[in-house]
Structures are given as C-alpha cells and as structure tokens.
Amino acid sequence: MFNRVLYVCLLSLSLYSAASSLSCGWMDHKFKQHSQESLELLDTMANNSTNTTEDDEVENTVAFPDELYNQASTASAADKLAFTVQILNETAALFEEEDHSSASWEENTVENFVNVVTQQADGLRSCIGSHGHKKKNKKLHLYFKRLSSHILKKMGDSADAWELIRKEIRAHLMRADQMVSSLLTTN
C-alpha cells in the first residue's frame, strides 16, 4: 500500500515538474499577444480581399487535419509546443514561398503576419528548450504541402485560392492558440 502511495506521489510530482518546467516567461507573457496580433492581421487581409470563395471548396480539396490535433492534444506539454511550432513554421513558409500577388493584400500586412508567426514559433521553441526536439510531424507537413499543391497551384495562385488558404490558416492559428492556452491554465 505504501508503495502505491509513494508511486502516485512521485508520478504526480514528475508530471507537475514536467509541466511547470515548460512554463517560461515568453509563453506566459507574449504568446497571447502574438496570437491575437496574427489573427488580427489575417482579419485585415480578409477586409482587403475582394473575392467570394465558398468554404466548401477547401473542405472538398484538403480536409482539415482534426485527427492530428486530437493526437497532439493528448501529448506531453513539450510535444504540444513542438506541434504548435511546426504549424507556425509551416504557415510562415506557405506565406513566404508562394506567390500571393493576386490577393489584394498589402505587402506590409503579409510581411508583418509572417514576422509575428515566426516570432511565435521562435518564442515557443525557446520554451521547449532541453525537453527534446522531435522530428517534424510528417502528416502535418504533407497537409501543408497539399494546401499549396491542391489549392494554390490548381487554382493558379488566384485571389480565391488565397482566401481559402487565409481561412484555413485562421482555423489553424485558433486551434494552436487553444492548445498552448491549455498549457497556460494548467501551470
């Protein structure tokens, strides 16, 4: 009986230590600010958009990776942060590498968005620190590649294609915010 109690105490202590050791000043003080700013910039892009794309098009082309988010939500705190960092990096790469000139977005808004998302990724990466660096989630990486090839390329990098991407990225950023926020409330 004593061994069980000791085991439960040690397990609880180790889980608490793992969670609290991921708490860092950047995550506690800057993440929400950057998250809100990135969503506001995406909303600004929508306000500057002149297209009328339907949401059904993206669902028929590239399904949102709910399963990956469900898996990540049950992972360790470090793995949740690593997953979120990958989302942010993939998002920044998509907006940096693809031709979005057909979208009626102001270039400085897009640059600011990429900078904020990159700062978020860097800040969260610093919170992971020595808790290990896992390989990229291949399925998540392939999902972002499909966004590029199935939506942007097949629709000719059109304004409608970019509006679909903008909406999809907004959904990702909101889910990522929820995942990181769940870590903040448990610390």
C-alpha positions as a Markdown table, in Angstrom:
| # | Residue | x | y | z |
|---|---|---|---|---|
| 1 | Met | 0.0 | 0.0 | 0.0 |
| 2 | Phe | 2.8 | 2.4 | 0.9 |
| 3 | Asn | 4.5 | 1.6 | -2.4 |
| 4 | Arg | 1.3 | 2.6 | -4.3 |
| 5 | Val | 1.0 | 5.9 | -2.4 |
| 6 | Leu | 4.7 | 6.6 | -3.0 |
| 7 | Tyr | 4.3 | 5.8 | -6.7 |
| 8 | Val | 1.3 | 8.1 | -7.1 |
| 9 | Cys | 3.1 | 10.9 | -5.3 |
| 10 | Leu | 6.3 | 10.5 | -7.4 |
| 11 | Leu | 4.3 | 10.3 | -10.6 |
| 12 | Ser | 2.3 | 13.4 | -9.7 |
| 13 | Leu | 5.4 | 15.3 | -8.8 |
| 14 | Ser | 7.2 | 14.3 | -12.0 |
| 15 | Leu | 4.2 | 15.3 | -14.1 |
| 16 | Tyr | 3.9 | 18.6 | -12.3 |
| 17 | Ser | 7.7 | 19.2 | -12.7 |
| 18 | Ala | 7.5 | 18.5 | -16.4 |
| 19 | Ala | 4.5 | 20.8 | -16.9 |
| 20 | Ser | 5.9 | 23.6 | -14.8 |
| 21 | Ser | 9.4 | 23.4 | -16.3 |
| 22 | Leu | 7.9 | 24.2 | -19.7 |
| 23 | Ser | 6.5 | 27.4 | -18.3 |
| 24 | Cys | 8.6 | 30.2 | -19.5 |
| 25 | Gly | 8.3 | 34.0 | -19.5 |
| 26 | Trp | 7.7 | 34.2 | -23.2 |
| 27 | Met | 4.8 | 31.8 | -23.2 |
| 28 | Asp | 3.3 | 33.4 | -20.1 |
| 29 | His | 3.6 | 37.0 | -21.3 |
| 30 | Lys | 4.0 | 37.2 | -25.0 |
| 31 | Phe | 2.2 | 34.2 | -26.6 |
| 32 | Lys | -1.4 | 35.6 | -26.3 |
| 33 | Gln | -0.3 | 39.0 | -27.5 |
| 34 | His | 1.4 | 37.5 | -30.6 |
| 35 | Ser | -1.5 | 35.1 | -31.2 |
| 36 | Gln | -4.0 | 37.9 | -31.1 |
| 37 | Glu | -1.9 | 40.0 | -33.4 |
| 38 | Ser | -1.5 | 37.3 | -36.0 |
| 39 | Leu | -5.3 | 36.7 | -36.1 |
| 40 | Glu | -5.9 | 40.5 | -36.4 |
| 41 | Leu | -3.5 | 40.6 | -39.4 |
| 42 | Leu | -5.3 | 37.7 | -41.0 |
| 43 | Asp | -8.6 | 39.5 | -40.5 |
| 44 | Thr | -7.1 | 42.7 | -42.0 |
| 45 | Met | -6.2 | 40.6 | -45.1 |
| 46 | Ala | -9.9 | 39.4 | -45.3 |
| 47 | Asn | -11.1 | 43.0 | -45.1 |
| 48 | Asn | -8.7 | 43.9 | -48.0 |
| 49 | Ser | -9.9 | 40.9 | -50.0 |
| 50 | Thr | -12.3 | 41.3 | -52.9 |
| 51 | Asn | -13.2 | 37.6 | -53.5 |
| 52 | Thr | -16.2 | 35.5 | -52.6 |
| 53 | Thr | -14.9 | 32.0 | -52.2 |
| 54 | Glu | -17.1 | 29.4 | -50.6 |
| 55 | Asp | -15.8 | 27.4 | -47.6 |
| 56 | Asp | -17.0 | 24.1 | -49.2 |
| 57 | Glu | -14.2 | 24.3 | -51.8 |
| 58 | Val | -11.4 | 23.8 | -49.3 |
| 59 | Glu | -13.2 | 21.0 | -47.5 |
| 60 | Asn | -13.6 | 19.1 | -50.8 |
| 61 | Thr | -9.9 | 19.7 | -51.7 |
| 62 | Val | -7.9 | 19.3 | -48.5 |
| 63 | Ala | -9.6 | 18.1 | -45.3 |
| 64 | Phe | -8.6 | 19.9 | -42.1 |
| 65 | Pro | -6.3 | 17.6 | -40.0 |
| 66 | Asp | -8.6 | 17.2 | -37.0 |
| 67 | Glu | -7.1 | 13.8 | -36.2 |
| 68 | Leu | -3.6 | 15.3 | -35.9 |
| 69 | Tyr | -4.9 | 18.0 | -33.5 |
| 70 | Asn | -6.7 | 15.3 | -31.4 |
| 71 | Gln | -3.4 | 13.3 | -31.1 |
| 72 | Ala | -1.5 | 16.4 | -30.2 |
| 73 | Ser | -4.0 | 17.4 | -27.6 |
| 74 | Thr | -3.2 | 14.2 | -25.6 |
| 75 | Ala | 0.5 | 14.5 | -26.0 |
| 76 | Ser | 3.0 | 15.9 | -23.5 |
| 77 | Ala | 3.4 | 19.6 | -23.0 |
| 78 | Ala | 6.7 | 19.6 | -24.9 |
| 79 | Asp | 5.1 | 17.7 | -27.8 |
| 80 | Lys | 2.1 | 20.1 | -27.9 |
| 81 | Leu | 4.5 | 23.0 | -28.2 |
| 82 | Ala | 6.6 | 21.2 | -30.8 |
| 83 | Phe | 3.4 | 20.6 | -32.8 |
| 84 | Thr | 2.4 | 24.2 | -32.5 |
| 85 | Val | 5.8 | 25.4 | -33.5 |
| 86 | Gln | 5.5 | 23.2 | -36.7 |
| 87 | Ile | 2.1 | 24.7 | -37.5 |
| 88 | Leu | 3.6 | 28.2 | -37.2 |
| 89 | Asn | 6.7 | 27.4 | -39.3 |
| 90 | Glu | 4.6 | 25.7 | -42.0 |
| 91 | Thr | 2.3 | 28.7 | -42.0 |
| 92 | Ala | 5.2 | 31.2 | -42.3 |
| 93 | Ala | 6.8 | 29.1 | -45.1 |
| 94 | Leu | 3.5 | 29.0 | -47.0 |
| 95 | Phe | 3.1 | 32.8 | -47.0 |
| 96 | Glu | 6.8 | 33.4 | -47.7 |
| 97 | Glu | 7.3 | 30.8 | -50.5 |
| 98 | Glu | 4.1 | 31.1 | -52.5 |
| 99 | Asp | 3.1 | 33.9 | -54.9 |
| 100 | His | 0.3 | 35.8 | -53.2 |
| 101 | Ser | 0.4 | 38.8 | -55.5 |
| 102 | Ser | -3.0 | 38.0 | -56.9 |
| 103 | Ala | -4.5 | 38.5 | -53.5 |
| 104 | Ser | -5.4 | 42.2 | -52.8 |
| 105 | Trp | -3.4 | 42.2 | -49.6 |
| 106 | Glu | -1.0 | 44.9 | -48.7 |
| 107 | Glu | 2.5 | 43.6 | -48.8 |
| 108 | Asn | 3.5 | 45.0 | -45.4 |
| 109 | Thr | 0.5 | 43.3 | -43.8 |
| 110 | Val | 1.7 | 39.9 | -45.2 |
| 111 | Glu | 5.2 | 40.7 | -44.1 |
| 112 | Asn | 4.0 | 41.6 | -40.6 |
| 113 | Phe | 1.9 | 38.5 | -40.4 |
| 114 | Val | 4.9 | 36.3 | -41.3 |
| 115 | Asn | 7.1 | 38.1 | -38.8 |
| 116 | Val | 4.6 | 37.7 | -36.0 |
| 117 | Val | 4.1 | 34.0 | -36.7 |
| 118 | Thr | 7.8 | 33.5 | -36.9 |
| 119 | Gln | 8.3 | 35.2 | -33.6 |
| 120 | Gln | 5.6 | 33.0 | -32.1 |
| 121 | Ala | 7.4 | 29.9 | -33.3 |
| 122 | Asp | 10.8 | 31.1 | -32.0 |
| 123 | Gly | 9.3 | 32.0 | -28.7 |
| 124 | Leu | 7.6 | 28.7 | -28.2 |
| 125 | Arg | 10.7 | 26.8 | -29.4 |
| 126 | Ser | 12.7 | 28.6 | -26.6 |
| 127 | Cys | 10.1 | 27.3 | -24.1 |
| 128 | Ile | 10.7 | 23.7 | -25.2 |
| 129 | Gly | 14.4 | 24.1 | -24.6 |
| 130 | Ser | 16.1 | 20.9 | -23.5 |
| 131 | His | 12.9 | 18.9 | -23.4 |
| 132 | Gly | 13.9 | 17.4 | -26.7 |
| 133 | His | 13.4 | 18.1 | -30.3 |
| 134 | Lys | 11.2 | 15.7 | -32.1 |
| 135 | Lys | 11.2 | 15.3 | -35.9 |
| 136 | Lys | 8.6 | 17.1 | -37.8 |
| 137 | Asn | 5.1 | 15.6 | -37.9 |
| 138 | Lys | 5.2 | 14.1 | -41.5 |
| 139 | Lys | 1.4 | 14.1 | -41.8 |
| 140 | Leu | 1.1 | 17.8 | -40.8 |
| 141 | His | 3.9 | 18.7 | -43.3 |
| 142 | Leu | 2.2 | 16.8 | -46.1 |
| 143 | Tyr | -1.1 | 18.5 | -45.2 |
| 144 | Phe | 0.5 | 21.9 | -45.7 |
| 145 | Lys | 2.1 | 20.7 | -49.0 |
| 146 | Arg | -1.4 | 19.7 | -50.2 |
| 147 | Leu | -2.7 | 23.1 | -49.3 |
| 148 | Ser | 0.0 | 24.5 | -51.7 |
| 149 | Ser | -0.5 | 22.0 | -54.5 |
| 150 | His | -4.2 | 21.3 | -54.3 |
| 151 | Ile | -5.5 | 24.7 | -53.7 |
| 152 | Leu | -2.9 | 27.3 | -54.7 |
| 153 | Lys | -1.4 | 25.5 | -57.7 |
| 154 | Lys | -4.7 | 24.0 | -59.1 |
| 155 | Met | -6.4 | 27.4 | -58.7 |
| 156 | Gly | -3.4 | 29.3 | -60.2 |
| 157 | Asp | -2.4 | 31.2 | -57.1 |
| 158 | Ser | -5.7 | 33.2 | -57.6 |
| 159 | Ala | -7.2 | 35.6 | -55.1 |
| 160 | Asp | -9.9 | 33.0 | -54.4 |
| 161 | Ala | -7.3 | 30.3 | -53.6 |
| 162 | Trp | -5.5 | 32.7 | -51.2 |
| 163 | Glu | -8.8 | 33.5 | -49.5 |
| 164 | Leu | -9.3 | 29.7 | -48.9 |
| 165 | Ile | -5.8 | 29.5 | -47.5 |
| 166 | Arg | -6.3 | 32.5 | -45.3 |
| 167 | Lys | -9.5 | 31.0 | -43.8 |
| 168 | Glu | -7.7 | 27.6 | -43.3 |
| 169 | Ile | -4.7 | 29.2 | -41.6 |
| 170 | Arg | -7.0 | 31.2 | -39.3 |
| 171 | Ala | -8.6 | 28.0 | -38.2 |
| 172 | His | -5.1 | 26.5 | -37.5 |
| 173 | Leu | -4.0 | 29.5 | -35.5 |
| 174 | Met | -7.1 | 29.4 | -33.4 |
| 175 | Arg | -6.6 | 25.7 | -32.7 |
| 176 | Ala | -2.9 | 26.3 | -31.9 |
| 177 | Asp | -3.9 | 29.1 | -29.6 |
| 178 | Gln | -6.3 | 26.8 | -27.7 |
| 179 | Met | -3.6 | 24.1 | -27.4 |
| 180 | Val | -1.0 | 26.5 | -26.0 |
| 181 | Ser | -3.6 | 28.2 | -23.8 |
| 182 | Ser | -4.4 | 24.8 | -22.2 |
| 183 | Leu | -0.8 | 24.6 | -21.0 |
| 184 | Leu | -1.0 | 28.1 | -19.5 |
| 185 | Thr | -4.1 | 27.3 | -17.5 |
| 186 | Thr | -2.6 | 24.1 | -16.1 |
| 187 | Asn | 0.6 | 25.8 | -14.8 |
